[in-house]
């Protein structure tokens, strides 16, 4: 399991085009705790945790147990690269929904040439199942636009615990085109290392929005985006696919989620279930930092559990804004 740092800061989007300002310095942490054998521990209380920021103890102002509901956006890649295994995707996505708690609210988004909200947040499992079944499309991969739409919807969920689970090969069409242009500048002997995936402005704008809302993102990486599975690729193709996969890892690390690589299609349902299990074992802790929050510096986070045999997992910190 894992402990996830998410930061609720200034700026959250409620509608696709309307910006709402939320003045808040609250830091939100989604916390996973395991015993020495890796088994999740889900019966802890507020007094079980101590939070440190830059080695200074912080006062916990809000605590939610692992049973508290989440608002989850499930994003499905319906671009042309997934045409051959749509039924596997839909069956696996349904398995994910079944593994969530009944009170979790779920929205479904599909992306291809377009980005469509199939259903807004609901606990009605039949509505959600219908949305998954009718998901369809072909064409380009608009991954980052889909993530932006998901963040827009989550903004209206206010203080709810928030997560995005996105199935994709990671090869966003617009970002890939920028990578291709950038590689035109690369000497032949530097092609494989020339791209700097973390410097993408499209990626970082999305991550800043996720930070501001406190959203955890779990990418499930399809094998169609694995550079090792390309047929007779050029060095430039390998470089672009490597960059796309690395960006998925950055998204998981930055938001506190986990990247699950689907090496075989038959693993998809199991990995969806694994992500649902992680979400169901998380606590939520919030604190108002005693440190300066507007210095645009890195602030280290450390969590201690009263029982020293237990292990709390977390990102190591956040950049203040």
C-alpha positions as CSV (number, residue, x, y, z in Angstrom):
1,X,0.0,0.0,0.0
2,X,1.1,3.6,0.0
3,X,0.8,6.9,1.7
4,X,-0.1,9.7,-0.6
5,X,0.5,13.3,-0.2
6,X,-2.0,15.6,-1.9
7,X,-2.0,19.3,-1.5
8,X,-5.1,21.4,-1.3
9,X,-3.9,24.9,-2.3
10,X,-5.2,27.9,-4.2
11,X,-7.2,27.4,-7.3
12,X,-9.8,24.7,-8.2
13,X,-12.0,24.3,-11.2
14,X,-15.7,23.7,-10.9
15,X,-16.9,23.9,-14.4
16,X,-15.0,23.4,-17.7
17,X,-14.5,27.1,-18.1
18,X,-15.2,28.7,-14.7
19,X,-12.3,29.2,-12.2
20,X,-13.1,29.2,-8.5
21,X,-10.5,30.5,-6.0
22,X,-10.2,28.6,-2.8
23,X,-7.9,30.3,-0.3
24,X,-6.6,27.4,1.8
25,X,-3.2,26.3,3.1
26,X,-4.4,22.9,4.1
27,X,-2.2,19.9,3.2
28,X,-4.0,16.7,2.6
29,X,-2.4,13.3,3.0
30,X,-3.9,10.0,1.9
31,X,-2.2,7.4,4.1
32,X,-1.6,3.7,3.6
33,X,-0.3,1.6,6.4
34,X,1.0,-2.0,6.3
35,X,2.4,-4.4,8.8
36,X,5.9,-6.0,8.3
37,X,4.4,-8.6,6.0
38,X,2.8,-6.0,3.7
39,X,-0.8,-6.5,4.9
40,X,-2.9,-3.3,5.1
41,X,-3.9,-2.0,8.5
42,X,-7.3,-0.3,8.4
43,X,-8.3,0.2,12.0
44,X,-6.1,3.0,13.1
45,X,-7.3,6.3,14.6
46,X,-6.1,10.0,14.5
47,X,-4.0,9.4,17.6
48,X,-2.1,6.7,15.7
49,X,-0.3,9.2,13.5
50,X,2.2,12.0,13.9
51,X,3.0,14.3,10.9
52,X,6.2,16.2,10.4
53,X,6.9,18.8,7.8
54,X,10.6,19.8,7.4
55,X,11.1,17.9,10.7
56,X,8.6,20.1,12.5
57,X,5.6,18.4,14.1
58,X,2.3,19.5,12.7
59,X,-1.2,19.5,14.2
60,X,-3.7,17.2,12.5
61,X,-6.9,19.1,12.0
62,X,-8.9,16.5,10.1
63,X,-8.8,12.7,10.0
64,X,-10.9,10.4,7.9
65,X,-10.8,6.6,8.3
66,X,-10.2,4.2,5.4
67,X,-14.0,3.6,5.2
68,X,-14.7,7.2,4.2
69,X,-16.0,7.5,0.6
70,X,-14.0,8.6,-2.4
71,X,-15.0,10.5,-5.6
72,X,-13.3,8.6,-8.4
73,X,-13.0,9.4,-12.1
74,X,-12.5,6.4,-14.2
75,X,-10.9,7.4,-17.6
76,X,-10.9,4.9,-20.5
77,X,-8.6,5.2,-23.5
78,X,-10.9,4.6,-26.6
79,X,-8.3,5.8,-29.1
80,X,-7.4,3.8,-32.2
81,X,-4.7,1.8,-30.5
82,X,-7.3,0.0,-28.2
83,X,-9.7,-1.2,-30.9
84,X,-8.4,-4.7,-30.7
85,X,-9.2,-5.3,-27.1
86,X,-12.2,-3.2,-26.1
87,X,-14.1,-6.1,-24.5
88,X,-11.2,-6.8,-22.2
89,X,-11.1,-3.1,-21.2
90,X,-14.8,-3.0,-20.4
91,X,-14.8,-6.3,-18.4
92,X,-11.8,-5.1,-16.4
93,X,-13.3,-1.7,-15.8
94,X,-16.4,-3.3,-14.5
95,X,-14.3,-5.4,-12.1
96,X,-12.7,-2.2,-10.8
97,X,-16.1,-0.7,-10.1
98,X,-17.3,-3.9,-8.3
99,X,-14.2,-3.6,-6.0
100,X,-14.9,-0.1,-4.8
101,X,-17.0,0.7,-1.7
102,X,-20.8,1.1,-2.4
103,X,-20.7,4.7,-1.2
104,X,-17.9,5.7,-3.5
105,X,-19.1,8.2,-6.2
106,X,-17.8,7.4,-9.7
107,X,-17.7,9.4,-13.0
108,X,-16.8,7.8,-16.3
109,X,-14.8,9.7,-19.0
110,X,-13.7,8.3,-22.4
111,X,-11.2,9.9,-24.7
112,X,-10.1,9.5,-28.4
113,X,-10.5,12.4,-30.9
114,X,-13.0,13.7,-28.4
115,X,-13.3,13.7,-24.6
116,X,-16.7,12.6,-23.4
117,X,-18.2,12.5,-19.9
118,X,-20.3,9.4,-20.0
119,X,-21.8,9.9,-16.5
120,X,-21.3,12.5,-13.7
121,X,-20.6,11.3,-10.2
122,X,-23.0,8.7,-8.9
123,X,-23.2,5.7,-6.7
124,X,-25.7,4.0,-9.1
125,X,-23.8,1.0,-10.3
126,X,-26.2,0.3,-13.1
127,X,-25.6,3.8,-14.6
128,X,-21.9,3.3,-14.3
129,X,-22.0,-0.1,-15.9
130,X,-24.0,1.2,-18.8
131,X,-21.5,4.0,-19.3
132,X,-18.6,1.5,-19.5
133,X,-20.5,-0.7,-21.9
134,X,-21.3,2.1,-24.4
135,X,-17.7,3.6,-24.3
136,X,-16.4,3.7,-27.9
137,X,-14.3,5.7,-30.3
138,X,-11.2,5.8,-32.4
139,X,-8.6,8.2,-33.5
140,X,-6.1,10.4,-31.6
141,X,-5.1,10.0,-27.9
142,X,-6.2,13.1,-25.9
143,X,-4.9,11.9,-22.5
144,X,-4.0,15.2,-21.0
145,X,-7.3,16.9,-22.1
146,X,-9.1,14.0,-20.5
147,X,-7.2,14.5,-17.2
148,X,-8.1,18.2,-17.3
149,X,-11.8,17.4,-17.8
150,X,-11.6,15.0,-14.9
151,X,-10.0,17.6,-12.7
152,X,-12.8,20.0,-13.7
153,X,-15.4,17.6,-12.5
154,X,-13.6,16.8,-9.3
155,X,-13.3,20.4,-8.3
156,X,-17.1,20.5,-7.6
157,X,-16.6,17.6,-5.1
158,X,-15.1,20.1,-2.7
159,X,-13.7,18.4,0.4
160,X,-14.3,14.9,-0.8
161,X,-11.4,12.5,-1.1
162,X,-10.5,12.4,-4.8
163,X,-8.8,10.0,-7.2
164,X,-8.4,9.4,-10.9
165,X,-7.8,6.0,-12.4
166,X,-6.7,6.3,-16.0
167,X,-6.2,3.4,-18.5
168,X,-3.9,4.6,-21.3
169,X,-0.8,3.8,-23.3
170,X,0.4,7.2,-22.3
171,X,1.2,8.4,-25.9
172,X,-0.7,11.6,-25.9
173,X,-0.9,12.9,-29.5
174,X,-0.2,16.5,-28.9
175,X,2.7,15.8,-26.5
176,X,4.1,13.2,-28.9
177,X,4.0,15.8,-31.7
178,X,6.0,18.2,-29.5
179,X,8.5,15.5,-28.7
180,X,8.9,14.7,-32.4
181,X,9.6,18.4,-33.1
182,X,12.1,18.5,-30.2
183,X,14.0,15.5,-31.5
184,X,14.6,17.3,-34.8
185,X,17.2,19.2,-32.9
186,X,18.9,16.1,-31.5
187,X,22.3,14.8,-32.7
188,X,22.0,11.2,-33.9
189,X,24.1,9.9,-31.0
190,X,21.9,11.7,-28.4
191,X,18.4,10.8,-29.6
192,X,17.6,8.3,-26.9
193,X,18.5,10.7,-24.1
194,X,17.6,14.0,-25.6
195,X,14.0,14.4,-24.4
196,X,13.3,15.6,-20.8
197,X,9.9,14.1,-20.1
198,X,9.4,16.1,-16.9
199,X,9.8,19.4,-18.6
200,X,6.6,19.1,-20.6
201,X,4.4,22.2,-20.1
202,X,1.2,20.2,-20.8
203,X,2.2,17.7,-18.1
204,X,3.2,20.2,-15.5
205,X,0.1,22.4,-16.0
206,X,-2.0,19.3,-15.3
207,X,0.1,18.3,-12.3
208,X,-0.2,21.8,-10.8
209,X,-4.0,21.5,-11.0
210,X,-3.9,18.0,-9.4
211,X,-1.8,19.4,-6.6
212,X,-4.1,22.3,-6.0
213,X,-7.1,20.0,-5.6
214,X,-5.4,17.2,-3.7
215,X,-6.1,14.5,-6.4
216,X,-4.4,11.2,-6.5
217,X,-3.9,9.7,-10.0
218,X,-3.4,6.0,-10.7
219,X,-2.3,5.3,-14.3
220,X,-2.7,1.8,-15.8
221,X,-0.3,1.6,-18.7
222,X,-1.4,-0.5,-21.7
223,X,1.2,-2.7,-23.4
224,X,0.6,-0.7,-26.7
225,X,2.6,2.1,-25.1
226,X,5.6,-0.1,-24.1
227,X,8.6,0.8,-26.2
228,X,9.9,-2.8,-25.8
229,X,6.9,-4.1,-27.7
230,X,7.3,-1.9,-30.8
231,X,8.0,-3.7,-34.1
232,X,11.3,-2.7,-35.5
233,X,11.2,0.9,-34.1
234,X,13.5,3.7,-35.0
235,X,15.5,5.4,-32.2
236,X,13.2,8.4,-32.4
237,X,10.1,6.2,-31.8
238,X,11.8,4.5,-28.9
239,X,12.7,7.9,-27.4
240,X,9.1,9.2,-27.7
241,X,7.5,6.0,-26.2
242,X,10.1,6.0,-23.4
243,X,9.2,9.6,-22.6
244,X,5.5,8.9,-22.6
245,X,5.9,6.0,-20.2
246,X,8.2,8.1,-17.9
247,X,5.5,10.8,-17.8
248,X,3.0,8.2,-16.5
249,X,5.5,7.4,-13.7
250,X,5.9,11.1,-13.0
251,X,2.1,11.5,-12.7
252,X,1.9,8.6,-10.2
253,X,4.9,9.8,-8.1
254,X,3.8,13.5,-8.1
255,X,0.2,12.8,-7.0
256,X,1.0,9.9,-4.7
257,X,-0.6,7.2,-6.8
258,X,1.1,4.1,-8.3
259,X,1.8,3.2,-11.9
260,X,0.6,-0.3,-12.9
261,X,2.1,-1.6,-16.1
262,X,-0.2,-4.1,-18.0
263,X,2.3,-6.5,-19.6
264,X,-0.4,-8.9,-20.7
265,X,-4.0,-8.1,-21.4
266,X,-5.2,-10.9,-19.2
267,X,-3.5,-9.0,-16.2
268,X,-5.8,-5.9,-16.7
269,X,-8.6,-7.0,-14.5
270,X,-6.3,-8.0,-11.7
271,X,-4.5,-4.7,-11.8
272,X,-7.7,-2.8,-11.7
273,X,-8.7,-4.7,-8.7
274,X,-5.3,-4.0,-7.1
275,X,-5.8,-0.3,-7.5
276,X,-9.3,-0.4,-6.0
277,X,-7.9,-2.3,-3.0
278,X,-5.3,0.4,-2.5
279,X,-7.9,3.2,-2.6
280,X,-10.1,1.3,0.0
281,X,-7.3,1.1,2.6
282,X,-6.3,4.8,2.7
283,X,-6.8,7.1,5.6
284,X,-6.9,10.9,5.0
285,X,-5.0,13.3,7.2
286,X,-5.1,17.1,6.9
287,X,-3.0,19.7,8.6
288,X,-2.4,23.5,8.3
289,X,1.4,23.9,8.0
290,X,3.3,26.0,10.6
291,X,5.9,26.6,7.9
292,X,5.9,29.3,5.3
293,X,3.8,28.1,2.3
294,X,4.5,30.8,-0.3
295,X,8.2,30.3,-0.7
296,X,7.9,28.0,-3.7
297,X,10.3,25.5,-2.1
298,X,10.3,21.8,-1.5
299,X,8.8,20.8,1.9
300,X,9.6,17.3,3.2
301,X,6.8,15.2,4.8
302,X,7.3,12.4,7.3
303,X,4.7,10.3,9.0
304,X,5.2,8.3,12.1
305,X,2.8,5.6,13.4
306,X,2.4,5.0,17.1
307,X,3.1,1.3,16.6
308,X,6.7,1.2,15.4
309,X,6.3,-2.2,13.7
310,X,3.9,-0.6,11.2
311,X,5.0,1.1,8.0
312,X,3.4,4.2,6.6
313,X,4.1,5.0,3.0
314,X,4.1,8.5,1.5
315,X,5.5,10.8,-1.1
316,X,8.4,12.7,0.4
317,X,6.9,16.2,0.2
318,X,5.5,18.9,-2.0
319,X,6.4,22.2,-3.6
320,X,4.6,25.2,-2.0
321,X,2.9,27.7,-4.3
